[in-house]
Amino acid sequence: MAREKEIKIQLKIKLNDFIKRIQEKGYKLVHKLNQTDIYFDTKDWFLYENIAALRLRQIDGKDSSFSFKKVFYLSKVKDYYVEEIEVKFPIKNFNDAKEIFEKVNIPFNKTVLKSGKEITKYLSKYKYFDEQKMPKVRTVYSNKEDEITIDDVENVGIIVELECLNNNPLHIVKRLLKDSEWNRSLEGTSYIWLKKVKGLTSHIKNLKRFKTEPDWNVWNNEKEMYLKIQEG
């Protein structure tokens, strides 16, 4: 589990102008690849309604990772905390894999971790379907300390993500862009997809709800963890 040092933004300037600017700042092209993110949820969108996600990621047609992500709000510091538990294929970290299944109250079964297909089949037994599939072309630039990811997502469009190893990503963005040239996206790419493709919008009011009920989406099995991150 780790707090992500990243933010997602939507550009208000032309993508080519942005790429030219970051290259002038020393960012170099690392790689470009085809990626598909597959999100699992119940028929009543339980994870979505709780600002959480269960995701299988494939890169160039091969299983890459399986993860759980969730957004919390820390009222003491008035900031968001993104919990992420991720295991890479071939999966060897069974403790983290077990934690992912425990998060969504599904019995842990080590034998299903052989492939994304087996995980998908297993999750379907517990009424988690894989309707949300998001193909994208991902381009990554880096200056060795920070990464800028540009995603061209089917049914979503261009989303830019800045991930920092040591720095505050918000400070980095402000050095690259003027305030009038970008917007921060708290929705997340998957929520933008759900809004555009499925017409789901409750995440908007749920995000606002954090301001009045900071712990509204903390599940019983997360209360101890939430208290720890509140205390820093």
TORLUMMI-120662 format. One record per residue: x, y, z of N, C-alpha, C in turn; residue number from 1. Coordinates in nm, 4 decimals, m for minus. Each point is the difference from the previous one (the first is absolute). Example, Ala and Ser with C-alpha at 12.3 -4.5 7.8 and 13.67 -1.06 7.14 Angstrom:
2
(site (1.3190,m0.5690,0.7800),(m0.0890,0.1190,0.0000),(0.0900,0.1200,0.0000),1)
(site (m0.0350,0.1050,m0.0720),(0.0820,0.1190,0.0060),(m0.0770,0.1090,0.0730),2)
This chain:
232
(site (0.0855,m0.1190,0.0000),(m0.0855,0.1190,0.0000),(0.0884,0.1231,0.0000),1)
(site (m0.0356,0.0956,m0.0831),(0.0839,0.1205,m0.0083),(m0.0825,0.1180,m0.0466),2)
(site (0.0382,0.1126,0.0489),(m0.0619,0.1220,m0.0481),(0.0628,0.0366,m0.1336),3)
(site (m0.0829,0.0178,m0.0991),(0.0520,0.0312,m0.1312),(0.0488,0.1439,m0.0057),4)
(site (0.1125,0.0181,m0.0626),(0.0508,0.1344,m0.0226),(m0.0290,0.0367,m0.1442),5)
(site (m0.1290,0.0101,m0.0307),(m0.0389,0.0269,m0.1370),(m0.1288,0.0796,m0.0043),6)
(site (m0.0183,0.0707,m0.1107),(m0.1274,0.0661,m0.0262),(m0.0327,m0.0153,m0.1469),7)
(site (m0.1291,0.0000,m0.0280),(m0.0482,m0.0046,m0.1375),(m0.0513,0.1385,m0.0377),8)
(site (0.0305,0.0410,m0.1226),(m0.0425,0.1320,m0.0449),(m0.0601,m0.0084,m0.1397),9)
(site (m0.0824,0.0981,m0.0305),(m0.0541,0.0169,m0.1342),(0.0575,0.1294,m0.0568),10)
(site (0.0561,m0.0102,m0.1189),(0.0657,0.1143,m0.0613),(m0.0994,0.0973,m0.0620),11)
(site (0.0339,0.1283,0.0089),(m0.0762,0.1028,m0.0695),(0.0796,0.0563,m0.1181),12)
(site (0.1177,m0.0566,m0.0214),(0.0818,0.0396,m0.1137),(0.0138,m0.1212,m0.0922),13)
(site (0.0485,0.0218,m0.1198),(0.0158,m0.1087,m0.0961),(0.1038,m0.0999,0.0511),14)
(site (m0.0279,m0.1270,m0.0241),(0.0891,m0.1057,0.0477),(0.1408,0.0171,m0.0568),15)
(site (0.0110,0.0331,m0.1277),(0.1321,0.0174,m0.0613),(0.0802,0.1114,0.0671),16)
(site (m0.0698,0.1067,0.0411),(0.0671,0.1098,0.0704),(0.0499,m0.0458,0.1364),17)
(site (m0.0793,m0.0825,0.0664),(0.0391,m0.0524,0.1315),(0.1218,m0.0912,m0.0131),18)
(site (m0.0018,m0.0881,m0.0994),(0.1121,m0.0913,m0.0206),(0.1280,0.0785,m0.0303),19)
(site (m0.0115,0.1002,m0.0839),(0.1163,0.0832,m0.0324),(0.0556,0.0660,0.1257),20)
(site (m0.0886,0.0457,0.0872),(0.0427,0.0694,0.1212),(0.0730,m0.0936,0.0959),21)
(site (m0.0542,m0.1191,0.0196),(0.0648,m0.0907,0.0945),(0.1337,m0.0499,m0.0553),22)
(site (0.0088,m0.0135,m0.1319),(0.1285,m0.0392,m0.0593),(0.1046,0.1091,0.0206),23)
(site (m0.0431,0.1235,m0.0083),(0.0911,0.1116,0.0254),(0.0458,0.0023,0.1455),24)
(site (m0.0813,m0.0575,0.0886),(0.0329,m0.0055,0.1429),(0.0822,m0.1244,0.0351),25)
(site (0.0355,m0.0786,m0.1008),(0.0872,m0.1143,0.0246),(m0.0669,m0.1355,0.0073),26)
(site (m0.1309,m0.0054,m0.0250),(m0.0689,m0.1290,m0.0003),(0.0219,m0.0693,m0.1337),27)
(site (0.0366,m0.1286,0.0052),(0.0256,m0.0764,m0.1218),(m0.0982,m0.1166,m0.0115),28)
(site (m0.0322,m0.0368,m0.1238),(m0.0912,m0.1109,m0.0245),(0.0614,m0.1302,0.0508),29)
(site (m0.0735,m0.0711,0.0856),(0.0470,m0.1275,0.0552),(m0.0578,m0.1165,m0.0792),30)
(site (m0.1326,m0.0005,m0.0151),(m0.0636,m0.1049,m0.0791),(m0.1433,0.0369,m0.0361),31)
(site (m0.0509,m0.0708,m0.0982),(m0.1382,0.0146,m0.0434),(m0.0574,m0.1400,m0.0147),32)
(site (m0.1156,m0.0239,0.0589),(m0.0534,m0.1357,0.0008),(m0.1523,0.0006,m0.0030),33)
(site (m0.0550,m0.1161,m0.0345),(m0.1449,m0.0200,0.0014),(m0.0380,m0.0649,0.1326),34)
(site (m0.0965,0.0584,0.0656),(m0.0379,m0.0455,0.1334),(m0.1511,m0.0118,0.0088),35)
(site (m0.0467,m0.0996,0.0726),(m0.1436,m0.0146,0.0267),(m0.0209,m0.0151,0.1498),36)
(site (m0.0834,0.0861,0.0559),(m0.0379,m0.0092,0.1407),(m0.1397,m0.0586,0.0085),37)
(site (m0.0133,m0.1063,0.0777),(m0.1291,m0.0673,0.0181),(m0.0407,0.0167,0.1458),38)
(site (m0.1143,0.0634,0.0220),(m0.0484,0.0253,0.1355),(m0.1148,m0.0945,0.0336),39)
(site (0.0020,m0.0497,0.1222),(m0.1036,m0.0907,0.0486),(m0.0898,0.0727,0.0995),40)
(site (m0.1287,m0.0316,m0.0071),(m0.0928,0.0578,0.0975),(m0.1262,m0.0852,0.0034),41)
(site (m0.0845,0.0278,0.0977),(m0.1263,m0.0725,0.0133),(m0.1074,0.0690,m0.0834),42)
(site (m0.1154,m0.0644,m0.0119),(m0.1080,0.0574,m0.0796),(m0.0495,0.1324,0.0562),43)
(site (0.0118,0.0180,0.1313),(m0.0420,0.1268,0.0600),(0.1180,0.0966,0.0162),44)
(site (0.1119,m0.0299,m0.0659),(0.1171,0.0877,m0.0039),(0.0503,0.0333,0.1405),45)
(site (0.0163,m0.1037,0.0820),(0.0404,0.0198,0.1392),(0.1346,0.0719,0.0121),46)
(site (0.0998,m0.0455,m0.0746),(0.1320,0.0624,0.0102),(m0.0033,0.1434,m0.0513),47)
(site (m0.0626,0.0185,m0.1135),(m0.0120,0.1345,m0.0567),(m0.0641,0.0962,0.0989),48)
(site (m0.1073,m0.0445,0.0660),(m0.0722,0.0855,0.0947),(0.0827,0.0316,0.1241),49)
(site (0.1061,m0.0777,0.0232),(0.0854,0.0226,0.1164),(0.1366,0.0586,m0.0376),50)
(site (0.0118,0.0512,m0.1214),(0.1248,0.0597,m0.0503),(0.1152,m0.0999,0.0092),51)
(site (m0.0287,m0.1229,m0.0428),(0.0989,m0.1071,0.0017),(0.0012,m0.0696,m0.1359),52)
(site (0.1039,m0.0807,m0.0234),(0.0109,m0.0679,m0.1287),(0.0804,m0.1287,0.0130),53)
(site (m0.0401,m0.0984,m0.0787),(0.0707,m0.1269,m0.0098),(0.0364,m0.0152,m0.1473),54)
(site (0.1311,m0.0050,m0.0293),(0.0428,0.0131,m0.1390),(0.1012,m0.1062,m0.0426),55)
(site (m0.0246,m0.0531,m0.1190),(0.0958,m0.0868,m0.0680),(0.0579,0.0799,m0.1159),56)
(site (0.1318,0.0070,m0.0066),(0.0647,0.0767,m0.1070),(0.0763,m0.0939,m0.0928),57)
(site (m0.0196,0.0220,m0.1305),(0.0729,m0.0757,m0.1017),(0.0801,0.0967,m0.0859),58)
(site (0.1222,m0.0392,m0.0327),(0.0877,0.0819,m0.0835),(0.0416,m0.0817,m0.1220),59)
(site (m0.0282,0.0571,m0.1163),(0.0291,m0.0682,m0.1260),(m0.0547,m0.1428,0.0002),60)
(site (m0.1224,m0.0140,0.0542),(m0.0710,m0.1276,m0.0025),(0.0381,m0.0983,0.1091),61)
(site (0.0940,0.0362,0.0879),(0.0435,m0.0906,0.1062),(m0.0393,0.0548,0.1367),62)
(site (m0.0352,m0.0905,0.0914),(m0.0337,0.0408,0.1365),(0.1177,0.0712,0.0635),63)
(site (m0.0257,0.1166,0.0583),(0.1063,0.0791,0.0598),(m0.0149,0.0126,0.1508),64)
(site (m0.1213,0.0358,0.0472),(m0.0174,0.0196,0.1441),(m0.1460,m0.0157,0.0398),65)
(site (m0.0205,m0.0230,0.1279),(m0.1330,m0.0088,0.0606),(0.0045,0.0876,0.1235),66)
(site (m0.0975,0.0894,0.0163),(0.0103,0.0958,0.1095),(m0.1343,0.0420,0.0573),67)
(site (0.0078,0.0521,0.1206),(m0.1133,0.0638,0.0669),(0.0392,0.1431,0.0296),68)
(site (m0.0899,0.0941,m0.0298),(0.0266,0.1411,0.0289),(m0.1231,0.0614,0.0660),69)
(site (0.0269,0.0955,0.0901),(m0.1114,0.0683,0.0654),(0.0447,0.1384,0.0453),70)
(site (m0.0920,0.0948,m0.0104),(0.0262,0.1380,0.0416),(m0.0620,0.0249,0.1370),71)
(site (0.0808,0.0565,0.0898),(m0.0481,0.0425,0.1316),(0.0236,0.1506,0.0131),72)
(site (m0.0692,0.0590,0.0950),(0.0209,0.1420,0.0272),(0.0470,0.0159,0.1443),73)
(site (0.1122,0.0712,0.0163),(0.0562,0.0231,0.1325),(m0.0386,0.1391,0.0468),74)
(site (m0.0945,0.0059,0.0907),(m0.0549,0.1294,0.0437),(0.1027,0.0852,0.0743),75)
(site (0.0948,m0.0647,0.0691),(0.0970,0.0761,0.0794),(0.0938,0.0823,m0.0878),76)
(site (0.0353,m0.0550,m0.1135),(0.0921,0.0715,m0.0902),(m0.0718,0.0524,m0.1242),77)
(site (m0.1300,m0.0291,m0.0080),(m0.0817,0.0439,m0.1130),(0.0624,m0.0399,m0.1333),78)
(site (0.0274,m0.1304,m0.0100),(0.0628,m0.0519,m0.1207),(m0.0513,m0.1402,m0.0268),79)
(site (0.0185,m0.0445,m0.1247),(m0.0438,m0.1328,m0.0395),(0.1134,m0.1006,0.0177),80)
(site (m0.0372,m0.1217,0.0304),(0.0943,m0.1094,0.0138),(m0.0461,m0.1114,m0.0927),81)
(site (0.0892,m0.0455,m0.0876),(m0.0346,m0.1085,m0.0912),(0.0713,m0.1264,0.0452),82)
(site (m0.0779,m0.0966,0.0421),(0.0569,m0.1288,0.0380),(0.0113,m0.0855,m0.1260),83)
(site (0.1140,m0.0634,m0.0176),(0.0171,m0.0897,m0.1140),(0.0744,m0.1249,0.0441),84)
(site (m0.0596,m0.1147,m0.0283),(0.0635,m0.1294,0.0240),(0.0098,m0.0666,m0.1370),85)
(site (0.1207,m0.0268,m0.0429),(0.0194,m0.0518,m0.1352),(0.0951,m0.1187,0.0000),86)
(site (m0.0340,m0.0993,m0.0818),(0.0898,m0.1141,m0.0201),(0.0253,m0.0134,m0.1499),87)
(site (0.1240,m0.0347,m0.0335),(0.0407,m0.0133,m0.1389),(m0.0029,m0.1468,m0.0423),88)
(site (m0.0308,m0.0202,m0.1292),(0.0074,m0.1345,m0.0558),(0.1427,m0.0301,m0.0454),89)
(site (0.0488,m0.1244,0.0170),(m0.0665,m0.1095,0.0718),(m0.0050,0.0310,0.1497),90)
(site (m0.1149,m0.0226,0.0597),(m0.0225,0.0406,0.1381),(0.0766,m0.0905,0.0972),91)
(site (0.0856,0.0635,0.0788),(0.0784,m0.0710,0.1011),(m0.0237,0.0555,0.1398),92)
(site (m0.0503,0.1252,0.0066),(m0.0254,0.0625,0.1294),(m0.1401,m0.0379,0.0467),93)
(site (m0.0105,m0.1154,0.0634),(m0.1311,m0.0513,0.0373),(m0.0609,0.0745,0.1179),94)
(site (0.0833,0.0643,0.0816),(m0.0547,0.0778,0.1117),(m0.0804,0.1193,m0.0523),95)
(site (0.0566,0.0726,m0.0969),(m0.0723,0.1135,m0.0575),(m0.1221,m0.0473,m0.0782),96)
(site (0.0136,m0.1113,m0.0708),(m0.1135,m0.0544,m0.0745),(m0.1140,m0.0375,0.0954),97)
(site (0.0362,m0.0603,0.1114),(m0.1004,m0.0359,0.1005),(m0.0694,0.1236,0.0537),98)
(site (0.0782,0.1073,0.0221),(m0.0574,0.1244,0.0514),(m0.1011,0.0595,m0.0976),99)
(site (0.0276,m0.0116,m0.1291),(m0.0939,0.0512,m0.1014),(m0.1340,m0.0719,0.0115),100)
(site (0.0029,m0.1322,0.0087),(m0.1250,m0.0763,0.0095),(m0.0715,0.0278,0.1325),101)
(site (0.0766,0.0148,0.1070),(m0.0617,0.0302,0.1294),(m0.0689,0.1355,m0.0020),102)
(site (0.0541,0.0950,m0.0761),(m0.0598,0.1328,m0.0102),(m0.1446,m0.0085,m0.0470),103)
(site (m0.0257,m0.0889,m0.0942),(m0.1353,m0.0092,m0.0588),(m0.0755,m0.1217,0.0529),104)
(site (0.0488,m0.0551,0.1129),(m0.0672,m0.1106,0.0689),(m0.0223,m0.1219,m0.0891),105)
(site (0.1031,m0.0327,m0.0771),(m0.0028,m0.1197,m0.0827),(0.1066,m0.0950,0.0530),106)
(site (m0.0355,m0.1281,0.0217),(0.0988,m0.0953,0.0529),(0.1238,m0.0063,m0.0894),107)
(site (0.1157,m0.0020,0.0632),(0.1252,m0.0052,m0.0756),(0.0221,m0.1403,m0.0542),108)
(site (0.0311,m0.0075,m0.1295),(0.0271,m0.1281,m0.0647),(0.1264,0.0144,m0.0838),109)
(site (0.1075,m0.0520,0.0499),(0.1315,0.0152,m0.0640),(0.0030,m0.0579,m0.1412),110)
(site (m0.0795,m0.1019,m0.0241),(0.0072,m0.0699,m0.1288),(m0.0529,0.0832,m0.1168),111)
(site (m0.0801,0.1031,0.0278),(m0.0575,0.0789,m0.1095),(0.0939,0.1103,m0.0476),112)
(site (0.1157,0.0121,0.0632),(0.0905,0.1098,m0.0316),(0.0921,m0.0304,m0.1186),113)
(site (m0.0251,m0.1101,m0.0683),(0.0847,m0.0376,m0.1129),(m0.0136,0.0969,m0.1170),114)
(site (m0.1188,0.0558,m0.0168),(m0.0226,0.0881,m0.1151),(m0.1181,0.0920,0.0257),115)
(site (m0.0092,0.1062,m0.0804),(m0.1145,0.0893,0.0082),(m0.1291,m0.0717,m0.0319),116)
(site (0.0060,m0.0956,m0.0912),(m0.1194,m0.0770,m0.0372),(m0.0527,m0.0785,0.1187),117)
(site (0.0906,m0.0610,0.0766),(m0.0416,m0.0770,0.1169),(m0.0560,0.0917,0.1088),118)
(site (0.0615,0.1164,0.0192),(m0.0501,0.0960,0.0992),(m0.1387,0.0483,m0.0391),119)
(site (m0.0182,0.0302,m0.1284),(m0.1305,0.0460,m0.0494),(m0.1076,m0.1048,0.0239),120)
(site (0.0319,m0.1245,m0.0295),(m0.0945,m0.1107,0.0193),(m0.0358,m0.0150,0.1474),121)
(site (0.1006,0.0129,0.0866),(m0.0216,m0.0151,0.1440),(m0.0858,0.1147,0.0540),122)
(site (0.0297,0.1228,m0.0411),(m0.0767,0.1145,0.0478),(m0.1462,m0.0075,m0.0432),123)
(site (m0.0235,m0.0578,m0.1172),(m0.1388,m0.0108,m0.0494),(m0.0854,m0.0880,0.0902),124)
(site (0.0622,m0.0950,0.0698),(m0.0742,m0.0852,0.0933),(m0.0544,0.0800,0.1183),125)
(site (0.0653,0.1147,0.0255),(m0.0424,0.0861,0.1108),(m0.0682,0.1274,m0.0518),126)
(site (m0.0556,m0.0136,m0.1212),(m0.0845,0.1037,m0.0608),(0.0766,0.1265,m0.0369),127)
(site (0.1287,m0.0131,m0.0254),(0.0782,0.1125,m0.0511),(0.0200,m0.0188,m0.1506),128)
(site (m0.0542,0.0916,m0.0783),(0.0082,m0.0130,m0.1454),(0.1058,0.0951,m0.0565),129)
(site (0.0383,m0.0239,m0.1247),(0.1094,0.0746,m0.0620),(m0.0475,0.0799,m0.1215),130)
(site (m0.1135,0.0675,0.0157),(m0.0596,0.0741,m0.1110),(0.0837,0.1213,m0.0417),131)
(site (0.0705,0.0607,0.0954),(0.0749,0.1224,m0.0292),(0.1399,m0.0332,m0.0503),132)
(site (0.0173,0.0110,m0.1313),(0.1289,m0.0287,m0.0626),(0.0463,0.1246,m0.0742),133)
(site (0.1209,0.0444,0.0309),(0.0494,0.1273,m0.0500),(0.1323,m0.0153,m0.0749),134)
(site (m0.0047,m0.0199,m0.1307),(0.1239,m0.0011,m0.0783),(0.0573,0.1412,m0.0085),135)
(site (0.1323,0.0090,0.0015),(0.0645,0.1310,m0.0084),(0.1378,m0.0147,m0.0628),136)
(site (0.0475,0.1102,m0.0544),(0.1397,0.0086,m0.0427),(0.0697,0.0854,0.1038),137)
(site (0.1015,m0.0544,0.0625),(0.0721,0.0697,0.1070),(0.1398,0.0393,m0.0462),138)
(site (0.0306,0.1286,0.0148),(0.1320,0.0528,m0.0327),(0.0614,0.0571,0.1270),139)
(site (0.1228,m0.0400,0.0286),(0.0643,0.0403,0.1259),(0.1275,0.0782,m0.0275),140)
(site (0.0108,0.1151,0.0665),(0.1200,0.0824,m0.0039),(0.0584,0.0060,0.1410),141)
(site (0.1339,0.0116,0.0094),(0.0638,0.0049,0.1311),(0.1235,0.0895,m0.0013),142)
(site (0.0267,0.0605,0.1166),(0.1257,0.0732,0.0172),(0.0857,m0.0697,0.1060),143)
(site (m0.0256,m0.1304,0.0181),(0.0679,m0.0891,0.0949),(m0.0531,0.0115,0.1421),144)
(site (m0.0554,0.1156,0.0366),(m0.0601,0.0147,0.1336),(m0.1513,m0.0099,m0.0055),145)
(site (m0.0590,0.0588,m0.1018),(m0.1454,0.0045,m0.0114),(m0.0433,m0.0555,m0.1355),146)
(site (m0.1237,m0.0520,m0.0035),(m0.0548,m0.0532,m0.1240),(m0.1265,0.0752,m0.0392),147)
(site (m0.0138,0.0260,m0.1282),(m0.1226,0.0573,m0.0537),(m0.0598,m0.1024,m0.0949),148)
(site (m0.1202,m0.0418,0.0312),(m0.0694,m0.0996,m0.0803),(m0.1134,0.0670,m0.0759),149)
(site (m0.0050,m0.0246,m0.1298),(m0.1070,0.0541,m0.0834),(m0.0815,m0.1177,m0.0519),150)
(site (m0.1251,m0.0072,0.0428),(m0.0886,m0.1083,m0.0405),(m0.1026,0.0500,m0.1007),151)
(site (m0.0099,m0.0699,m0.1116),(m0.1070,0.0239,m0.0967),(m0.0977,m0.1150,0.0174),152)
(site (m0.1076,0.0249,0.0748),(m0.0902,m0.1055,0.0457),(m0.1263,m0.0048,m0.0854),153)
(site (m0.0340,m0.1188,m0.0434),(m0.1217,m0.0183,m0.0792),(m0.1225,0.0452,0.0795),154)
(site (m0.0837,0.0813,m0.0598),(m0.1232,0.0540,0.0594),(0.0259,0.1039,0.1097),155)
(site (0.1248,0.0382,0.0206),(0.0333,0.1013,0.1015),(0.0749,0.1174,m0.0618),156)
(site (0.1080,m0.0286,m0.0722),(0.0830,0.1050,m0.0570),(0.1368,0.0031,0.0669),157)
(site (0.0622,0.1170,0.0000),(0.1364,0.0151,0.0526),(m0.0024,0.0307,0.1499),158)
(site (0.0722,m0.0804,0.0766),(0.0194,0.0233,0.1430),(0.1506,m0.0006,0.0275),159)
(site (0.0471,0.1012,0.0724),(0.1415,0.0105,0.0332),(0.0176,m0.0286,0.1494),160)
(site (0.0976,m0.0824,0.0305),(0.0281,m0.0346,0.1396),(0.1459,0.0271,0.0305),161)
(site (0.0247,0.0662,0.1109),(0.1368,0.0285,0.0431),(0.0277,m0.0767,0.1277),162)
(site (0.1007,m0.0853,m0.0038),(0.0360,m0.0810,0.1157),(0.1410,0.0363,0.0447),163)
(site (0.0146,0.0242,0.1299),(0.1280,0.0457,0.0538),(0.0578,m0.1027,0.0968),164)
(site (0.1304,m0.0169,m0.0041),(0.0659,m0.0898,0.0940),(0.0173,0.0662,0.1359),165)
(site (0.0407,0.1263,m0.0017),(0.0288,0.0693,0.1257),(m0.0703,0.1345,0.0133),166)
(site (m0.0405,0.0577,m0.1113),(m0.0555,0.1348,0.0019),(m0.1510,0.0013,0.0181),167)
(site (m0.0518,0.1165,0.0312),(m0.1442,0.0216,0.0028),(m0.0458,0.0217,m0.1442),168)
(site (m0.0839,m0.0878,m0.0551),(m0.0370,0.0111,m0.1413),(m0.0705,0.1310,m0.0348),169)
(site (m0.0714,0.0563,0.0963),(m0.0695,0.1259,m0.0258),(0.0999,0.1116,m0.0286),170)
(site (0.1109,0.0001,0.0721),(0.1029,0.1018,m0.0219),(0.0648,m0.0167,m0.1374),171)
(site (0.0173,m0.1264,m0.0417),(0.0609,m0.0258,m0.1307),(m0.0901,0.0498,m0.1120),172)
(site (m0.1286,m0.0282,0.0103),(m0.0944,0.0442,m0.1030),(0.0005,0.1516,m0.0115),173)
(site (0.0045,0.0662,0.1132),(m0.0032,0.1458,m0.0017),(0.1252,0.0605,m0.0617),174)
(site (0.1082,m0.0771,0.0002),(0.1211,0.0473,m0.0670),(m0.0079,m0.0209,m0.1519),175)
(site (m0.0863,m0.0907,m0.0414),(m0.0127,m0.0312,m0.1419),(m0.1134,0.0766,m0.0677),176)
(site (m0.1050,0.0290,0.0761),(m0.1207,0.0584,m0.0575),(m0.0503,0.1192,0.0808),177)
(site (m0.0580,0.0950,m0.0691),(m0.0678,0.1098,0.0669),(m0.1352,m0.0497,0.0504),178)
(site (m0.0561,0.0693,0.0979),(m0.1277,m0.0417,0.0571),(m0.1098,m0.0076,m0.1059),179)
(site (0.0085,0.0859,m0.1003),(m0.1027,0.0044,m0.1047),(0.0156,m0.1107,m0.1039),180)
(site (0.1080,m0.0814,0.0134),(0.0292,m0.0991,m0.1030),(m0.0372,m0.1424,0.0393),181)
(site (m0.0517,m0.0166,0.1218),(m0.0331,m0.1360,0.0425),(m0.1057,m0.0002,0.1089),182)
(site (m0.0650,m0.1149,0.0148),(m0.0932,m0.0262,0.1092),(0.0408,m0.1295,0.0674),183)
(site (m0.0111,m0.0047,0.1305),(0.0250,m0.1260,0.0702),(m0.1220,m0.0898,m0.0124),184)
(site (0.0225,m0.1277,m0.0251),(m0.1087,m0.0962,m0.0116),(m0.0012,m0.0899,0.1228),185)
(site (m0.0988,0.0195,0.0856),(m0.0165,m0.0870,0.1162),(m0.0878,m0.1197,m0.0327),186)
(site (m0.0682,0.0079,m0.1131),(m0.0902,m0.1091,m0.0367),(0.0761,m0.1291,m0.0271),187)
(site (0.1155,0.0109,m0.0609),(0.0703,m0.1196,m0.0420),(m0.0501,m0.0434,m0.1365),188)
(site (0.0864,m0.0619,m0.0762),(m0.0335,m0.0388,m0.1371),(m0.1182,m0.0960,m0.0050),189)
(site (m0.0032,m0.0946,0.0927),(m0.1084,m0.0993,m0.0022),(m0.1356,0.0648,0.0243),190)
(site (m0.0038,0.1059,0.0840),(m0.1266,0.0666,0.0276),(m0.0451,0.0861,m0.1183),191)
(site (0.0960,0.0580,m0.0689),(m0.0351,0.0750,m0.1208),(m0.0605,m0.0956,m0.1031),192)
(site (0.0577,m0.1192,m0.0123),(m0.0530,m0.1024,m0.0913),(m0.1424,m0.0375,0.0404),193)
(site (m0.0227,m0.0242,0.1279),(m0.1332,m0.0390,0.0471),(m0.1024,0.1099,m0.0245),194)
(site (0.0435,0.1242,0.0136),(m0.0908,0.1126,m0.0245),(m0.0378,0.0076,m0.1474),195)
(site (0.1002,m0.0149,m0.0863),(m0.0242,0.0148,m0.1436),(m0.0683,m0.1219,m0.0614),196)
(site (0.0372,m0.1190,0.0465),(m0.0499,m0.1232,m0.0612),(m0.1251,m0.0530,0.0684),197)
(site (m0.0031,0.0033,0.1340),(m0.1119,m0.0570,0.0752),(m0.0943,0.1047,0.0569),198)
(site (0.0382,0.1268,m0.0066),(m0.0859,0.1057,0.0522),(m0.0015,0.0088,0.1510),199)
(site (0.1006,m0.0556,0.0668),(0.0056,0.0030,0.1462),(0.0640,0.1303,0.0480),200)
(site (m0.0647,0.0643,0.0943),(0.0503,0.1295,0.0479),(0.0039,0.0114,0.1518),201)
(site (m0.0359,m0.1043,0.0712),(m0.0072,0.0121,0.1464),(0.1362,0.0219,0.0640),202)
(site (0.1084,m0.0320,m0.0718),(0.1328,0.0230,0.0572),(0.0242,0.1492,0.0240),203)
(site (m0.0662,0.0850,m0.0744),(0.0178,0.1444,0.0155),(m0.0500,0.0445,0.1374),204)
(site (m0.1204,m0.0423,0.0356),(m0.0537,0.0362,0.1326),(0.0730,m0.0751,0.1105),205)
(site (0.0472,m0.1210,m0.0299),(0.0731,m0.0764,0.1008),(0.1333,0.0650,0.0332),206)
(site (0.0668,0.0562,m0.0990),(0.1246,0.0720,0.0259),(m0.0250,0.1251,0.0844),207)
(site (m0.1091,0.0692,m0.0286),(m0.0351,0.1193,0.0775),(m0.0377,m0.0368,0.1436),208)
(site (m0.0523,m0.1187,0.0176),(m0.0446,m0.0457,0.1316),(0.1146,m0.0067,0.1015),209)
(site (0.1232,m0.0172,m0.0503),(0.1153,m0.0055,0.0901),(0.0110,0.1249,0.0870),210)
(site (m0.0435,0.1142,m0.0522),(0.0155,0.1259,0.0726),(m0.0858,0.0049,0.1262),211)
(site (m0.1138,m0.0695,m0.0019),(m0.0901,0.0005,0.1155),(0.0067,m0.1293,0.0802),212)
(site (0.0345,m0.1108,m0.0670),(0.0126,m0.1298,0.0664),(0.1315,m0.0646,m0.0446),213)
(site (0.1117,0.0404,0.0573),(0.1311,m0.0453,m0.0465),(0.0192,m0.1517,m0.0043),214)
(site (m0.0670,m0.0713,0.0919),(0.0214,m0.1445,0.0088),(m0.1179,m0.0815,m0.0532),215)
(site (m0.0827,0.0602,m0.0848),(m0.1229,m0.0680,m0.0422),(0.0261,m0.1309,m0.0747),216)
(site (0.1140,m0.0113,m0.0691),(0.0256,m0.1211,m0.0793),(0.0992,m0.0955,0.0659),217)
(site (0.0262,0.0195,0.1294),(0.0918,m0.0888,0.0720),(m0.0766,m0.1244,0.0442),218)
(site (0.0389,m0.1153,m0.0501),(m0.0646,m0.1257,0.0349),(0.0494,m0.0479,0.1365),219)
(site (m0.0714,m0.0930,0.0601),(0.0370,m0.0504,0.1322),(0.1414,m0.0569,0.0023),220)
(site (0.0390,m0.0676,m0.1070),(0.1337,m0.0608,m0.0025),(0.1096,0.1013,m0.0336),221)
(site (m0.0364,0.1281,m0.0093),(0.0968,0.1049,m0.0318),(0.0154,0.1036,0.1114),222)
(site (m0.0799,m0.0112,0.1035),(m0.0022,0.1032,0.1035),(0.1352,0.0191,0.0678),223)
(site (0.0679,m0.1094,0.0321),(0.1306,0.0092,0.0655),(0.1020,0.0669,m0.0924),224)
(site (m0.0004,m0.0408,m0.1259),(0.0909,0.0586,m0.0982),(m0.0280,0.1487,m0.0180),225)
(site (m0.1270,0.0357,m0.0041),(m0.0382,0.1397,m0.0208),(0.0473,0.0872,0.1164),226)
(site (m0.0125,m0.0487,0.1205),(0.0455,0.0758,0.1172),(0.1514,0.0217,m0.0066),227)
(site (0.0734,m0.0992,m0.0469),(0.1453,0.0122,m0.0092),(0.0411,0.1051,m0.1028),228)
(site (m0.0642,m0.0006,m0.1139),(0.0396,0.0976,m0.1023),(m0.0481,0.1409,0.0382),229)
(site (m0.1065,0.0081,0.0779),(m0.0433,0.1310,0.0502),(0.1056,0.0609,0.0907),230)
(site (0.0635,m0.0861,0.0768),(0.1013,0.0477,0.0946),(0.1346,0.0249,m0.0685),231)
(site (0.0107,m0.0425,m0.1249),(0.1240,0.0199,m0.0746),(0.1058,m0.1013,0.0326),232)
